[in-house]
Amino acid sequence: MPELPEVETVRVQLEPLLVGRTVVEAGSHPSAKFLPARETVGRRFDAVGRRGKFLILSIGDGGGNDKGTGPASTLELVVHLGMTGRLTVVDRPANQKNPYLRAWWAMDDGATLEFHDVRRFGRIRLVDPGDYQSIPTLAHAGPEPFDPDFDGRAFWELLRRSRRPIKTQLLSQRPVAGVGNIYADEALWLARINPKVRRLGRERASVLLDAIRDVLELGLRNGGTTLRDYRQVDGTEGSNQNQLNAYGRGSYPCPRCSATLKSDHLDGRTTTWCPQCQRT
């Protein structure tokens, strides 16, 4: 499932292709998860943002109404890529015969934004700005990891609210937004913290936050991690899969100490760690 580096890479690439363009036609798969795409006709893409693992596209009314009268003219199109979702912009009408095309937006410059999703785990919502009550994971998401006001103490205070294993907490998105299975394994390995630990002291929480930022920054520099389905907007793969130290490497030697990495399920998610480097 795309995590912060993958979604941010997509956001950066989409922004110059969408901002200022108006939707002249739109369509979707009949599933309720994709139907909101159809409600965007006549609206203009004003900004392409991100919160955690969600893309948030600000769409105006397209009519230049700036008088401030009547209901708010701006809405947010919230897109979650799910496990296999991919957004791309093509210089042609949507290929509606493609069995994996879930939503599409034809724009006034002749280009089309397409949302492909093989397994249909992705979803789209159209909401008032900042109203995420219909999207609980987004509504309750913790701070952005690169927020300059978010420090080790604040992270520690959030972690103290739960007694669940530390990795499970990270995947919940509540103590920090945007970290999924890949980058959680990588950050915990880098910080030498066992994923099953339920309590961290303040100093170790700071170390973990630094590690989270380090692995996310590496993922961003490498255009994300492509294991199977993830692609950038232009169709190319990320390269961060070549930099992984722990995720998916169970039974391989630890790059740090050469002990054999262990892999097991933790709260339903495959988890890999070093029994020597990450004892506690």
matplotlib code that plots the C-alpha trace (Angstrom):
import matplotlib.pyplot as plt

x = [0.0, 1.5, 2.8, 3.9, 6.9, 4.8, 1.8, 4.0, 5.9, 2.5, 1.4, 4.4, 4.1, 0.4, 0.4, 1.8, -0.5, -3.7, -3.7, -5.7, -7.4, -11.2, -13.0, -15.3, -16.4, -16.0, -17.0, -16.4, -17.0, -20.5, -19.2, -20.0, -16.3, -15.7, -19.0, -17.9, -15.7, -18.8, -19.7, -16.7, -17.7, -17.3, -14.9, -11.3, -8.3, -6.8, -4.3, -2.9, -2.2, -1.5, -2.3, -0.7, -1.4, -4.3, -4.2, -6.3, -7.2, -8.8, -11.4, -13.1, -16.4, -14.6, -16.7, -14.4, -16.9, -14.9, -17.6, -17.9, -21.7, -23.7, -22.3, -18.5, -17.4, -14.4, -14.6, -11.9, -11.5, -9.9, -8.2, -6.8, -4.9, -5.5, -3.2, -3.0, -4.3, -2.5, -3.1, -1.9, -2.4, -2.8, -3.1, -6.3, -9.8, -10.1, -10.0, -13.3, -12.7, -9.9, -11.3, -9.2, -10.2, -12.2, -12.5, -11.5, -11.6, -11.4, -9.9, -10.2, -6.7, -7.5, -5.7, -7.4, -6.7, -7.2, -7.5, -6.7, -7.1, -6.8, -8.1, -10.6, -9.3, -8.9, -11.6, -12.7, -14.6, -15.9, -16.0, -16.1, -12.6, -11.3, -14.4, -13.1, -15.6, -16.6, -12.9, -12.0, -8.3, -7.8, -9.9, -7.8, -4.4, -1.5, 1.0, 2.9, 6.3, 8.1, 6.1, 8.8, 6.6, 6.4, 9.3, 10.3, 8.5, 5.2, 5.7, 6.4, 3.2, 1.1, 2.8, 2.0, -1.7, -1.6, -0.3, -0.4, 2.9, 4.9, 4.6, 0.8, 0.7, 2.6, 0.3, -2.8, -1.6, -2.5, 1.0, 2.3, 0.7, 1.9, 3.9, 2.8, 4.3, 7.4, 8.6, 7.6, 9.9, 12.7, 12.4, 12.3, 15.3, 17.2, 16.3, 17.1, 13.7, 11.8, 8.4, 6.7, 7.7, 4.7, 6.4, 9.2, 11.0, 11.2, 14.8, 14.0, 10.8, 13.0, 15.4, 12.4, 11.0, 14.4, 14.5, 11.1, 12.1, 15.3, 13.6, 10.8, 13.4, 15.2, 12.0, 11.2, 14.6, 14.2, 10.7, 9.1, 9.2, 7.9, 7.4, 4.7, 2.0, 3.2, 4.1, 4.8, 2.4, 4.6, 4.5, 8.1, 8.9, 10.4, 13.9, 13.7, 13.1, 16.9, 17.6, 15.5, 17.3, 14.5, 11.1, 10.6, 14.1, 13.2, 15.8, 18.4, 21.4, 21.0, 22.9, 24.2, 25.2, 24.7, 22.3, 19.4, 16.4, 13.1, 9.7, 6.4, 2.8, 2.1, -1.5, -2.1, 0.8, 4.0, 6.8, 10.6, 13.2, 16.7, 16.6, 20.1, 19.9, 16.3, 16.0, 13.9]
y = [0.0, 3.4, 5.3, 8.9, 8.8, 7.2, 9.5, 12.6, 11.6, 11.3, 14.7, 16.5, 15.1, 15.7, 19.3, 21.0, 18.8, 19.6, 23.0, 25.5, 22.8, 22.5, 19.2, 19.1, 15.5, 12.8, 9.2, 6.3, 2.6, 2.2, 1.3, 3.9, 4.2, 5.9, 7.7, 11.0, 11.5, 12.2, 15.2, 17.3, 18.4, 22.1, 22.4, 23.6, 21.9, 24.7, 22.7, 19.2, 18.4, 15.4, 14.4, 11.2, 8.6, 10.6, 12.9, 16.0, 17.9, 21.3, 21.9, 25.3, 26.0, 26.8, 29.9, 32.5, 33.3, 35.2, 37.4, 35.2, 35.0, 31.8, 28.4, 27.7, 27.2, 25.0, 21.3, 18.7, 15.5, 13.0, 10.1, 7.0, 4.7, 1.5, -1.3, -1.2, 2.3, 4.4, 7.9, 9.0, 11.9, 11.0, 13.3, 11.5, 10.6, 7.9, 4.3, 3.2, -0.3, -0.7, -3.1, -1.5, 2.1, 3.2, 6.9, 9.5, 13.3, 14.9, 18.4, 21.5, 21.2, 17.9, 15.7, 13.1, 12.2, 8.4, 6.3, 2.7, 0.2, -3.6, -4.7, -1.9, -1.1, 2.6, 5.1, 8.7, 11.1, 14.6, 16.7, 20.2, 21.5, 19.9, 17.8, 14.3, 12.7, 10.3, 9.2, 8.1, 7.3, 10.8, 12.5, 11.0, 11.1, 12.2, 15.0, 15.0, 13.6, 16.6, 19.2, 21.5, 21.9, 18.1, 16.9, 13.8, 14.9, 15.3, 12.0, 10.3, 11.8, 10.4, 6.9, 6.8, 6.8, 3.2, -0.1, -1.8, -2.9, 0.0, -1.1, -1.5, 2.1, 3.4, 1.6, 3.2, 6.6, 8.2, 9.0, 10.1, 10.2, 8.5, 5.5, 2.0, -1.5, -0.8, 2.3, 1.1, -2.0, 0.2, 2.9, 0.4, -1.4, 1.8, 2.8, -0.7, -1.0, -4.3, -3.9, -5.8, -3.3, -1.7, 1.2, 3.6, 6.1, 9.7, 9.4, 6.3, 7.9, 10.8, 8.3, 6.6, 9.8, 10.7, 7.2, 7.7, 10.9, 9.4, 6.4, 8.6, 11.1, 8.2, 7.0, 10.4, 10.8, 7.5, 8.2, 5.7, 1.9, -0.3, -3.9, -4.8, -2.3, 1.2, 3.5, 7.2, 9.4, 8.9, 5.1, 4.7, 2.6, 4.0, 2.7, 2.6, -1.1, -1.4, 0.4, -1.7, -3.1, -5.1, -5.1, -8.2, -9.6, -12.3, -15.1, -12.8, -11.5, -8.3, -5.6, -4.3, -7.3, -10.3, -12.1, -13.8, -11.5, -12.8, -12.5, -13.1, -11.7, -8.9, -7.9, -9.3, -7.6, -9.3, -7.8, -8.2, -7.4, -8.4, -10.5, -9.3, -5.6, -5.1, -7.1, -4.5]
z = [0.0, -0.9, 2.1, 2.6, 0.1, -2.6, -2.2, -1.9, -5.1, -6.9, -5.5, -6.7, -10.2, -10.4, -9.2, -12.4, -14.6, -12.8, -11.1, -13.1, -15.3, -15.2, -15.4, -18.5, -18.2, -15.6, -15.0, -12.7, -11.8, -10.4, -6.9, -4.3, -3.5, -6.9, -7.7, -6.2, -9.2, -11.3, -9.1, -10.1, -13.6, -14.1, -11.2, -11.3, -9.7, -7.5, -5.4, -5.0, -1.3, 0.9, 4.4, 5.6, 2.9, 1.3, -1.6, -1.1, -4.3, -3.7, -6.4, -7.0, -8.7, -12.0, -12.5, -10.9, -8.2, -5.6, -4.2, -1.1, -1.4, -1.0, 0.0, 0.0, -3.6, -2.8, -2.1, -1.5, -3.6, -1.2, -2.9, -1.2, -3.6, -1.6, -2.4, -6.2, -7.1, -9.6, -10.9, -14.4, -16.7, -20.5, -23.5, -24.8, -23.7, -21.1, -22.3, -20.8, -22.0, -19.6, -16.9, -14.2, -14.8, -11.7, -12.3, -14.8, -15.3, -18.7, -18.5, -20.6, -22.0, -23.6, -21.0, -18.8, -15.2, -14.8, -11.6, -12.2, -9.3, -10.0, -6.6, -5.9, -2.4, -3.3, -2.7, -3.4, -1.3, -2.0, 1.2, 2.5, 3.2, 6.3, 7.0, 7.3, 9.6, 6.8, 6.6, 10.2, 9.4, 8.0, 10.7, 13.5, 11.8, 14.0, 13.1, 9.8, 10.5, 9.0, 10.8, 12.4, 15.5, 16.0, 18.3, 20.2, 23.3, 21.5, 19.8, 23.1, 24.6, 21.8, 22.1, 25.8, 25.1, 24.0, 25.3, 21.9, 20.3, 18.9, 15.3, 15.6, 16.9, 14.0, 11.5, 13.2, 11.9, 15.3, 16.7, 13.3, 9.8, 6.7, 8.0, 6.8, 6.9, 4.8, 6.5, 10.0, 9.7, 8.3, 11.0, 13.8, 12.4, 12.1, 15.7, 17.0, 18.5, 18.7, 16.9, 19.8, 22.5, 24.1, 25.9, 25.0, 27.1, 26.0, 24.6, 22.6, 21.2, 19.9, 18.3, 16.6, 15.3, 13.8, 12.3, 10.8, 9.2, 7.9, 6.2, 4.8, 3.4, 1.7, 0.2, -1.1, -2.7, -4.4, -5.8, -3.4, -3.1, -5.9, -4.8, -7.3, -8.2, -7.2, -10.1, -10.3, -12.4, -15.5, -15.1, -13.8, -10.8, -7.6, -6.6, -2.8, -2.8, -3.5, -0.2, 2.3, 5.3, 7.0, 5.2, 3.2, 4.1, 6.6, 6.7, 5.2, 7.2, 9.0, 7.2, 10.5, 12.6, 10.2, 12.4, 10.6, 10.3, 11.6, 10.0, 11.7, 11.9, 14.4, 14.7, 11.2, 9.5, 8.3, 10.3, 10.0, 12.6, 13.8, 17.0, 17.8, 17.1, 18.0, 21.3, 23.1]

ax = plt.figure().add_subplot(projection="3d")
ax.plot(x, y, z, "-o")
ax.set_aspect("equal")
plt.show()
